[in-house]
Every structure is written in structure tokens, then in C-alpha cells.
Amino acid sequence: MGPYLIAGILASIAGLLVFLVIHHFWIRPIWFILPAGAPIAAIGGLAVGWAYLEIEVGLPPSPWTSVAIFGLIALTLAPAILIAQLRQPILDATSFSIPPGEGPRVAVRFFVELVFTAALVGAIAGWLLGHSPRAALSMSLAGVAFAVGPGHNIPLLGNTQSAVKGLVLLAAIIAASSVVLVQAVNLLSRRSS
């Protein structure tokens, strides 16, 4: 299990760095989040690494494994993306803040539209790929990690013009994380053999 957990951490840190670099040049620098973001990303990476261990048996062989991981993460976040495109953002689009008195509504929508859907789709995908409750649980947790981590802006941006940038950024993060996850497991597994 060790190589998978380490690879999950490496993949999450790689995703965070891709996010920060792209955000720096395309939107604005936000490097100040790195000290807090790295440990949070690492925790999410543990969930992703565990999920990969549990579902690897159901994934295609190399070189298609990274592509399959990318597709699986995209599928896990797809309901939230679809819901966000069909609804108004959960924040005030002009001030990017929670309107007064709307905190509970925003929290419920964020949880149901993003976290719950990612957990549910992740659990179903985990069950189908790993054929076990552990695979379903681990993929559910990985779905939550990707939703709350790099996917957190999905319901916040909704169907605004900024959503396009957010989705491109999300795709880049998922692509980098997928490649690093698979390659790190391969490298670490060979070293431990």
C-alpha cells in the first residue's frame, strides 16, 4: 500500500503546483496558499492513492491507465459541472462573496451539488471497478478530495464566464495528477521489488 499512498501525495502536490503556476500566469499569483494548501492536498492525495490501489485491477493497462484515471476523475466531477452550468453560481458573481443571510443556502448547495454528487459517483465507479466495499469507499473519498480540492470552484463559478477558465484549470490539474499518480506507483513499485 505504501507506494500507492506516496504516489497519491506526489500526485496531489503536482496538481497543486500546476494549479498555482497556471493561476499565476493566467489569473493572478496566489502562492500564499502553498503552505496551507500542500498539507491539505497531501491528505487528499492519500485518499486518491488508496482509491487507485483498490480499483487498479479494473483499469486498462499502461499506457492507457493515466487516461482512464483522468476520465474517472472527470466522470466523478461531471454531475457537479453539469449542475453548475444549469444553475446560477452559489456566490454573488460581482463581488464573489456570499450574500448576507445566504450562508446556510450556499453551504447546502455546495455540499449537495458538489461534495455529495462526487462522493456518490465515486462510490459507484469504485464498486464497478474494484467490486468491493473498500473500492467504493476509497473512490467515494477520492471523489470528495477532488471535489473539495481542485473542484471547489465548480459551484462557486456556476455558469459565468470565469467557469471556462476554471474548467480548463481543473482539466490541467487532473491531467498532471493522473500522470504523476500512475508513473509514481510504477516507479515506487519497481524500487520496492
C-alpha positions in Angstrom: 0.0 0.0 0.0 2.9 2.3 0.7 3.8 3.1 -3.0 0.2 4.0 -3.7 -0.1 6.4 -0.7 3.2 8.1 -1.5 2.2 8.3 -5.2 -1.2 9.9 -4.2 0.6 12.5 -2.2 3.0 13.2 -5.0 0.1 13.5 -7.5 -1.8 15.9 -5.3 1.3 18.1 -4.8 1.9 18.1 -8.5 -1.7 19.1 -9.1 -1.4 21.9 -6.6 1.8 23.2 -8.3 0.2 23.0 -11.7 -2.8 25.0 -10.3 -0.5 27.7 -8.8 1.7 28.1 -11.9 -1.3 28.4 -14.3 -3.1 30.7 -11.8 0.0 32.8 -11.5 0.3 33.5 -15.3 -3.4 33.3 -16.4 -5.3 34.8 -13.5 -3.1 36.2 -10.7 -0.4 35.0 -8.3 -1.7 33.2 -5.2 1.4 31.5 -4.0 0.5 32.5 -0.4 -1.9 29.4 -0.3 1.0 27.0 -0.8 1.9 26.5 2.9 -1.7 25.7 3.8 -2.6 24.0 0.5 0.3 21.5 0.5 -0.8 19.6 3.7 -4.5 19.7 2.6 -3.5 18.4 -0.9 -1.4 15.6 0.7 -4.4 14.4 2.8 -6.5 14.3 -0.4 -3.6 12.5 -2.1 -3.8 9.7 0.5 -7.4 9.2 -0.5 -6.6 9.2 -4.2 -3.6 6.8 -3.7 -5.8 4.4 -1.7 -8.5 4.5 -4.3 -6.0 3.8 -7.1 -4.9 0.7 -5.2 -8.4 -0.5 -4.8 -9.5 0.0 -8.4 -6.3 -0.7 -10.3 -7.5 -4.2 -11.2 -10.4 -2.7 -13.2 -8.3 -0.2 -15.1 -6.7 -0.6 -18.6 -3.0 -1.4 -18.8 -0.3 1.1 -19.5 -0.1 3.4 -21.4 -3.9 3.9 -21.0 -4.0 3.9 -17.2 -3.4 7.7 -16.8 -6.1 8.4 -19.5 -8.5 6.2 -17.6 -7.7 7.9 -14.3 -8.3 11.3 -15.9 -11.6 10.1 -17.3 -12.6 8.6 -14.0 -12.0 11.9 -12.1 -13.8 13.9 -14.8 -16.7 11.5 -14.6 -16.8 11.9 -10.8 -17.0 15.7 -11.1 -19.3 15.7 -14.2 -22.6 15.9 -12.3 -21.4 18.9 -10.3 -20.1 20.6 -13.5 -23.5 19.9 -15.3 -25.5 21.2 -12.3 -23.3 24.3 -12.1 -23.8 25.1 -15.8 -27.6 24.8 -15.4 -27.8 27.0 -12.3 -26.7 30.4 -11.1 -23.4 30.4 -9.1 -23.8 29.9 -5.4 -21.9 33.2 -4.7 -22.7 36.7 -5.8 -20.9 36.8 -9.2 -20.0 40.5 -9.0 -18.4 40.5 -5.5 -17.6 36.8 -5.4 -19.0 36.7 -1.9 -21.8 35.1 0.0 -24.9 37.4 0.0 -26.0 38.4 3.5 -28.2 35.8 5.1 -27.4 33.2 2.4 -24.7 31.3 4.2 -26.8 28.2 5.0 -28.2 28.0 1.5 -24.7 28.3 0.0 -23.4 25.6 2.3 -26.2 23.2 1.4 -25.9 23.8 -2.3 -22.1 23.4 -2.1 -22.4 20.1 -0.2 -25.3 18.6 -2.3 -24.3 19.8 -5.8 -20.5 19.2 -5.4 -19.5 17.0 -2.5 -22.4 14.6 -2.4 -22.5 14.1 -6.2 -18.7 13.4 -6.3 -18.9 11.0 -3.4 -21.9 9.2 -4.9 -20.4 8.9 -8.4 -17.0 7.9 -6.9 -18.6 5.2 -4.9 -20.5 3.8 -7.9 -17.3 3.9 -10.0 -15.3 2.3 -7.2 -17.8 -0.5 -6.9 -17.9 -1.2 -10.6 -14.1 -1.2 -11.0 -13.0 -2.8 -7.7 -16.0 -4.9 -6.9 -15.7 -4.4 -3.2 -17.0 -2.1 -0.5 -13.4 -0.9 0.1 -13.1 0.2 -3.5 -16.5 2.0 -3.3 -15.5 3.8 -0.1 -12.0 4.7 -1.3 -13.3 6.1 -4.6 -16.0 8.0 -2.7 -13.3 9.6 -0.5 -11.2 10.3 -3.6 -14.2 12.0 -5.3 -14.7 14.2 -2.2 -10.9 15.0 -2.2 -11.1 16.1 -5.9 -14.4 18.0 -5.3 -13.2 20.0 -2.3 -9.7 20.4 -3.6 -9.3 21.4 -7.2 -13.0 21.2 -7.9 -14.1 23.6 -5.2 -14.8 26.4 -7.7 -17.3 24.4 -9.8 -20.5 25.6 -8.0 -18.9 28.9 -7.0 -18.4 30.0 -10.6 -21.5 28.3 -11.9 -22.3 29.2 -15.5 -20.3 32.5 -15.5 -17.6 33.4 -18.0 -15.0 32.6 -15.3 -16.2 29.0 -15.3 -14.4 28.3 -18.6 -11.1 29.3 -17.0 -12.0 27.2 -14.0 -12.7 24.1 -16.1 -9.5 24.5 -18.2 -7.5 24.8 -14.9 -9.3 21.8 -13.5 -8.5 19.7 -16.6 -4.8 20.7 -16.3 -4.7 19.7 -12.6 -6.5 16.4 -13.2 -4.1 15.6 -16.2 -1.0 16.3 -14.2 -2.3 14.4 -11.1 -3.3 11.4 -13.2 0.1 11.1 -14.9 2.1 11.6 -11.7 -0.1 9.1 -9.8 0.4 6.3 -12.3 4.0 6.9 -13.0 4.9 7.3 -9.3 3.2 4.0 -8.5 5.1 2.3 -11.3 8.4 3.7 -10.2 7.9 3.1 -6.5 6.6 -0.4 -7.0 9.7 -1.3 -9.1 12.0 0.1 -6.4 10.4 -1.8 -3.7 10.5 -5.1 -5.6 
